[in-house]
Amino acid sequence: MKTEKREPEQYVDLGHSELENHLKTQAALYEKRLKEGTAANKVAAFFATNLLGFAYHYLKSRFGPKAAYQFYPSNGDDGIYPMHTYSDTVTLALVSDWATDTRESDQIGYLIRDHDPDYTIHLGDVYFVGTPEEIATNFTDPDASWHFGKHGSLALSGNHEMYSNGTAFFKKLLPAMKIRKGPQIATQQAGFFCLENEHWRIIGLDTGYNSTNRPLLEVLFKPDCNLRDEHLNWLTEVVKLNDPNDKRGIIFLSHHPYFSSFRDDHPVVGRQLKKAFGAAERPVLWFWGHEHRLSFYNKYGFSDGIQAWGRCVGHGGMPVETNPPDRGHLGQLLFYDQRIRERIRRRDVGYNGFALLSIQGPAIDIKYIDQNNHTVIAERWTVDPMGTLSSEILEVHPEVTKYE
């Protein structure tokens, strides 16, 4: 039986603190019990679900151990997956901050299903705190709207999965992520991966595991989302990112942004990748989420980090932010979707959506599709024999303007 959907109002003005998101999780459970119960047990339901449940989850998360970090090789898997397709074009759907269990997230899930891609990839954040129940509701229940690609699905973690110490992400979500590897079907073993063919390498990065910290320490020392040593070793020793003879185009995926005109930068990841590249360093295309918006950047990078064209696709399921940029890198901001869909709690909310990549040889056509199945922006990327990327904008929605 289909459960009640969450309302977008629950997500408007949602902060990024662990405390607030745990409280939101318990409040959602309390509202569900109120709808199912009688007036006589409402008070009991409040104390049993809202207060005691909140205290349990919050204390367990704040002071309990973080889930053990999983990395390759694991169960004979090296985390590298060849791209498969039934045609001459490989298609991938990228969506982030999608797992909200709202009507809007269902709408995006069904649109992805209609496009029927070879692969579907979630760039992180299961709301509110990535509990087993929230993962089941969004991904694995029979009526969940997550669409599994014809050849597989993969997932990255965001900070919200780590608000419950990552246990459900590693033990519930990753085992559900299946992907074809030659004649075999593999289960995702770690929160990062490499999907590749003869022209392209699409590399998922785990910025989520180190995106939270302990009480007080998190206030004094803001987490920088750095990649763990095991992850970096995999990039150099298994993926061989530092091989100067490998000229395939590189696309990075992560939950957190390398840089932003709207929220915090995470430059440490760019520095780590620069070191991992070594002499093989070259500019990359980089997709991320975390910010609940659709935005595009020209090539940019910190002086001690790699250069990247940034694409924020964090508009999968959360109320989409339409506010203008207010901080650094304004010269690099190319487009952002400022269209207003509706007003919720005195806040202007934009259109949810996802990115659809169509890979054919050295070219990738990318459509950024909104919840009405309209193309917001379309672009084409190509990689030349030296591994150099170039792009062109093919289409821009008439209501989306270039930022200047």
N, C-alpha and C positions, 0 to 999 in steps of 0.2 A: 504494500500500500504506500502511495507516494506521501512523504512527509511534508509538512508546511515549509514553504520557502522562507528564507530570511528576506527582510525588507532592506532596500538600499539605505533607508534612514539610519539603520544600525551602523553603517560604515562611514557616514558623513562626519567629518572632523575626527576620525579615528586617529589617535596618536600612534607612536611607535614604541611606547613603553610596554614592557612585559606585564606590569601590573594591570594596566588598563585593558589589555587584550585578554588576560585571564578572566577579569571581571566580566567582559563582554561575552565570553564563552559561557560562563555560568548564568548570566542573564538570559541568554538565548535558550538554555535548557529550562530555566524557570518559566519563561513565556510558553514554551511547549507544554509544560506540565499544567499550566493554568488552563490552556485550551482543552486539555484532555481530562482534567479533573473537575471536582465539584467545589462549591464555595466552602464547604466544611474543611477541605484539606488544603486550601490555598496557603494558609499561614504555615502549615507544616511543610508544604512543598517549598516555600520560600527559604525556610531555614535549612532544610535538608539539601536543596539543590543550589540555591544561590550563595548562601554564606558558607556552609560547611564544605560544599564542593569547591567553591572558590578558594577557600583557605587551603584545602588539600592540594589542589593543582598548583597554586601559587607557591606554597612552601616546598613542595616536591621539586618544582622547577628551579626555584631560586637557590635551594641548598642541596638538592640531590645531584648525583653525578651526571655529567653529560654523556650521551650515547657514545659508545666506542667508535672511533673513526674507522670507516671502511675504505679500503684502497686496493688497487690492483698491484700484482696479480692476485686474483681471488677465485677459488674453485676452477682454476685453469683458464680464467678469462683475463685478457689483458686490457679490456676496455676499448678496443679499437674495432669498429664495426663497418664493413663495406656497405655502401649504399646499394639497395635493391630497388627495382622498379619493373612493372609489367609492360612499360612502354619505353620510349627513348628519352623521357623526361622524368626526373626524380622530383617529387613534390614534398614539401615539408610545411607544416603549420606550426608557427611559433606563437605562444600566448603566455602572458605573465600576469601574476596577481589575479588569477582567474578563479581560484577555488573559494568562492564566497557563498555558494549554494543559494543564489538569488535567481530570479527570473531572467535577469540580464546575463548571468553566467550560463544559464541553460541555453539562452538564445545564441550565444557565441559557440557553445559546444555543438549545437545542432547545425549551425552554419558550417563549422569545420567538418562535421559529418557529411554535409551535402557536397562539399568540395572533395571529400574522400581522398585525403593525401596519403602518400606512402608512409610518412612519419609524422607523429605529433609530439611536440616537446613543450613541457611546462617549465618556465623559467623561475618558478618559485613563488612562495607565500600561499600557505593553506590557512584560512582564517577561521577562528581568530588566533589559535595557538597551536595548530597542527596536531590535535589529538587524534587517536585512532578513529573516533566517531566522525570527526570532520573529514578525515581522509576517506573513510568509507562513503560518506554522503556525497562527496564530490567525485570520487574516482572509481570505487569498486562495488558499490551497491548495484543491484540489477537495474535500478532506475536512475543511476547516476548519469550525468550528461557528458562526462569525459569521453571523447572519441579516440579509440585506439587505431593508429594508422595501419594500413595494410601490411606493412613490414615492421612495424614496431612503434613503441612509445618510450620516451625517456623523460627524466625529471631532474631538475636542480632544486636545491633547498634555498629558501630565503631566510630572513631573520625570524619570521613567524613560526616556521617549523621548529626552530631552535628555542622558541619560548617554552616548549615542552621538552627541552633537552635533546630534540632530534630523534628520540626513540621510535616514535611512530613513523617518521620519515624513513628510517633505515629498516625497520622491521615490518612495516605494513605497506608503504608506498613503493619502495624500490622492488620488492618481490613481485609487485603487480605489473611492473614495467617490463614488458617482453620485447625482444628485438631479434630479428633474423640475423644470423651470422653464418653465411654460407648455407649449408643444408640444415643447420641446427637452429633452434630457438633458444636464445640466451635470456637470462634474467639479469637486470641491471644490478651490479654488485657494489657500486660506489656512487657518490654524488657528483661524479664528473665522467667524461667520456669523449671519444673521438669518432665521428661519423665521416667517412671519406670515400672518394673515388679518385680517378686518375687526374682530375683537374682541381678538386677542392677538398679541404679538410675543415669540418665544422666541429669545433672543440668546446665542450661544455666545461665551465670553470666553477668550482665550489667556493663561492664567496660567503656562503651562509654559515658554515660551521663555526667560523671565528667572528660572527657578527653580533654575538652576545657575550656578556661578561657577568661576573658575580656582583651582588649588591655592593654599593659604595664604589667598588672598582669601576663599574660601568659609568658612574657619574664622574669620577676623577679621571678615568682613562677611557675615552670613547673607543669602542672596538673599531679596528681599521679594516676588518674583513680580509685579512691576509690569507694567502694560500698556504696550506701546511706543507712541511718538507716532503711528506710522502707524495703529495700532489705534484710538487715541483720536480721531484725525482722521476715521476712517471712522464712528465712533459719532456724531459731531456733524455731519459734512458729507454723509454718505450715508444713514445710518439716521435722522439728525435726531432723536436722542434728546432734544435740547433744545427741540423744538417743543411749546409749551404747548397747542396745539390738538389734538394727537394724544393721545387719551384711552384708547388701547388698554391692556389689562393687560400688564405687563412680567414676564417670567420670564427670569432669568439662569441660564446653565449655565457651570460652570467646573470645573477639576480641583481646585484648592486652595480651602480654606474661607475665607470672609470672617472668621468667628470660630468658636471651638470651646471646648467644655468638656473636651476630651480631649487636644488637641495645639495647635500654634502657630496664632495668629491671623495674618491677612494684611490688616491695616487699610488699607494703601496703596491697594489696589484699590478699596475703598469710597470713599476720598477722591477718587480719579481719577473714579469714576463720578458722584460728587456734582457735581464740576466739569462733567462732560459733560452732566448733566441741566440744570444751571443753574436757571432759574425753573420748569422742567417737572418738578422732582424730586417723587417720590412713592414710598411703600414698594413693595417688589417681593417676589416669591417667587424664591428662589435655591436651586438644586440644585448640590451639589458632591460630590466623592469624596475621594480622598487618604487619608482615615482609613478603615480596613477595618471598617466598621460601618454600621448603620442607625440614624440619630438624627434627632430633630425639635426645632426651636427655636421659641419664641414670637418675636414681632417684636423685633428688636434692631439696634442699629447704634452705632458709635463716634460721639462728639460731632461729629467733623469729617467723617463719612462718611454714606452713605445708610442708611436703615432697611430691614431685610429679614427675612422669615421664612425661616430656613435649614432645608434638608433634606439630610442627608448620606446618599448612596446608594453608598458605596464598598465595598459588600459583594458585588460581582459575581463575583469569582473567587478572591480571596485568602482565607486562613483568617480568619474573621470574629472580631474582638475583642469580648469580652464584659465587659471590666473596667469598673468604675464610673468616673464622671467624677472628675477630681482637680484641676481648675483653674478659672479664671474662668468667668463667664457661667452659673453654676449656676442662677441665678434664671430664666434664659431657656430652659433645657433642659426640654422638654416630655415626650418619650418617648425611650427607646432600647431596642433589642431586645437584651435580656440573656439570651435563651434559649440553653441549651447544647446543641449537637448531638452533640459527641463530645469526647474528650480526645486531643490530639496532643502528644507530647513534654512531657508534664506541663502542658500549656496547655489551658484550656477554649476550645473553638472553637464559634462560632455558625453560623447558617444563611445561606447565600448567597442572593442574590435580585436583583430589579430593580424599577423603577417603571414602571407602565403608565398613561399619560395618555390620557383620552378627552375630546376637545374637541367640545362641541356648543354653538354660539352663544357667549354670554357665560359659560358654565359649563364647568368642567373637573373631571371625576371622576378621582381618582388612586388606584390600588391599588398597594400595595407588596407584591409577591408573592415568597414564598420558594421554595427549590428543590424543595419538595414541592407546589408550586402552591397553597399556602394564602395567603390574604390576611392579612398581618400587621396592616396599618392601611389603612383607606380614608378618604379625605377629599374634600370638594368645595370648589372655589374658584369665586368669581364676580367679575366686574368690572362696575361700574355705569357709567352714561354719563359720569361725571366721572373715570373711571380708577381709582377706589378699589377695592381688593381686600377681600373678606371670605371667611371659610371656616367650615366645620363638620366635625367628626370624625364619620364615618358608622359606622365599625366598628373595633374594636380586638381583636386576638387575646387570648383569656383569659389567656394566660401572659405577656403584655406589660403592664407596669404603668406608670402615669404617674409621672414623676420628681418628687419633692417634697423 
